[in-house]
């Protein structure tokens, strides 16, 4: 039997995170949402720019993410900035908690997307970059762009 490939549709991406932080490790985890939150995300809302993750008790939580209220919702609509529980393996959570205790290490959401009908969050274990690291990354990107331009002119 051949399985049909699962469709992946991006909802939100934290592009600034890859510039601001050095990515050490990635983890795909589920996210516990209410019905109106999923409907709002299907409509194209949601932001993870200021968001971060933390371990509280034995669970992993997403803080400061923003999913706008569902326009057709009623009095049972969700709160846009509430904390949301992330669904991951218990051993992975424990390992990431140990790593995040180290100074300068944080858990930053990289992207939020639909995998089939489920909402997934790509979480990164990151270390903040220094200013000179950011300058080096910018110079490297500009050099690559210049090389690509030269190669395209040559063809």
Buried (B, 14 or more C-beta within 10 A) or exposed (E): EEEEEEEEEEBBBBEEBBEBBBEEEEBEBBBEBBEBBBBBBBEEBBBBBEBBBBBEEEBBBBBBBBBBBBEEBEEEBBEBEBEBBBBBEEEEBEBBBEEBEEEEBBBBBBBBBBEEEEBBBBBBBBBEBEEEBEEEBEEEEEEEEEEEEEEEEEE
